[in-house]
Amino acid sequence: MAVKKANPSERRRFERVKVNRKVQWEGVLEQKEGTLVDLSVGGCFILTSHLVEPRELIRLDIEGALTVWGEVIYQIKEMGFALRFNAGLDEQQQLDELIQAHKKAKSEGKK
């Protein structure tokens, strides 16, 4: 798992990658779709116009590759929301593998 070096101005602990993957998410009241645009082992940002509430628990399905639970950290109205994962060690490993696969594909000139 890639951990960033401490930088006082940077709150994020984990390496983040820019992605563009379709996701389905389920909150308290509804199931919706969105686009995952930022991903780390610790969390992500999802583009969607649908509303969520801070601290709401969300079940996130990343293109059938992985299902992980997280908590909404903040929302930008009509844009999307940030999610902090409540992932166990197995899910963290799967997230790291997904990130590494994305980085490898990107370095090879693929999506």
C-alpha positions as CSV (number, residue, x, y, z in Angstrom):
1,M,0.0,0.0,0.0
2,A,1.5,3.3,-1.0
3,V,1.6,5.8,1.8
4,K,2.5,9.4,1.2
5,K,5.3,11.1,3.1
6,A,4.1,13.6,5.8
7,N,3.5,17.1,4.4
8,P,1.8,19.5,6.9
9,S,-0.3,21.1,4.1
10,E,-1.5,17.7,2.8
11,R,-4.2,16.0,4.8
12,R,-4.4,12.8,2.6
13,R,-2.4,9.8,3.9
14,F,-2.7,7.7,0.8
15,E,-1.5,8.0,-2.8
16,R,-4.4,9.1,-5.1
17,V,-4.9,8.4,-8.7
18,K,-7.2,10.1,-11.3
19,V,-9.6,7.5,-12.8
20,N,-12.7,7.5,-14.9
21,R,-14.8,4.5,-13.9
22,K,-18.5,3.9,-13.7
23,V,-19.8,3.1,-10.3
24,Q,-23.1,2.2,-8.6
25,W,-23.7,3.4,-5.1
26,E,-26.4,2.8,-2.6
27,G,-27.3,5.1,0.2
28,V,-30.1,5.1,2.8
29,L,-32.9,5.9,0.4
30,E,-31.7,5.1,-3.1
31,Q,-29.4,3.4,-5.6
32,K,-27.7,5.6,-8.2
33,E,-24.9,5.6,-10.6
34,G,-21.9,8.0,-10.9
35,T,-18.4,8.3,-12.1
36,L,-15.4,7.6,-9.9
37,V,-12.8,10.3,-10.7
38,D,-10.3,10.1,-7.8
39,L,-9.3,7.0,-5.9
40,S,-7.0,6.0,-3.0
41,V,-6.9,3.1,-0.6
42,G,-8.5,5.5,2.0
43,G,-11.3,7.0,-0.1
44,C,-12.6,8.5,-3.4
45,F,-14.6,11.2,-5.1
46,I,-17.7,10.3,-7.1
47,L,-19.3,12.6,-9.7
48,T,-23.1,12.5,-9.4
49,S,-25.9,15.0,-9.3
50,H,-27.7,13.0,-6.7
51,L,-27.8,14.2,-3.1
52,V,-26.2,12.4,-0.1
53,E,-25.8,13.5,3.5
54,P,-22.5,14.0,5.4
55,R,-21.7,10.9,7.5
56,E,-24.2,8.8,5.4
57,L,-23.0,5.2,4.9
58,I,-22.7,4.3,1.2
59,R,-22.1,0.9,-0.4
60,L,-20.0,1.4,-3.5
61,D,-19.7,-1.0,-6.4
62,I,-16.8,-0.2,-8.7
63,E,-17.6,-1.8,-12.1
64,G,-18.2,-5.2,-10.5
65,A,-14.5,-5.3,-9.6
66,L,-15.0,-4.5,-5.9
67,T,-17.7,-3.6,-3.4
68,V,-16.7,-1.4,-0.5
69,W,-18.5,0.6,2.2
70,G,-17.6,4.2,3.1
71,E,-18.8,7.3,4.9
72,V,-19.7,10.6,3.1
73,I,-17.1,13.2,4.1
74,Y,-18.5,16.1,2.1
75,Q,-20.7,16.9,-0.9
76,I,-20.5,19.5,-3.6
77,K,-24.1,20.2,-4.7
78,E,-24.8,19.1,-8.3
79,M,-21.2,17.8,-8.7
80,G,-20.6,14.9,-6.4
81,F,-19.3,13.7,-3.0
82,A,-16.2,12.4,-1.2
83,L,-16.2,9.1,0.5
84,R,-13.9,7.7,3.2
85,F,-13.7,4.0,3.0
86,N,-14.5,1.7,6.0
87,A,-12.4,-1.0,4.4
88,G,-10.9,-4.0,6.1
89,L,-7.5,-5.4,5.2
90,D,-8.8,-7.5,2.3
91,E,-10.7,-4.6,0.7
92,Q,-7.7,-2.3,1.2
93,Q,-5.5,-4.9,-0.6
94,Q,-8.1,-5.1,-3.5
95,L,-8.2,-1.3,-3.7
96,D,-4.4,-1.1,-3.8
97,E,-4.4,-3.7,-6.6
98,L,-7.1,-1.8,-8.5
99,I,-5.0,1.4,-8.2
100,Q,-1.8,-0.3,-9.3
101,A,-3.6,-1.8,-12.3
102,H,-4.9,1.6,-13.2
103,K,-1.4,3.2,-12.9
104,K,0.1,0.4,-15.0
105,A,-2.5,0.7,-17.7
106,K,-2.1,4.5,-17.8
107,S,1.7,4.2,-18.1
108,E,1.2,1.8,-21.0
109,G,-0.9,4.4,-22.7
110,K,-4.3,2.7,-22.1
111,K,-7.4,4.3,-20.5
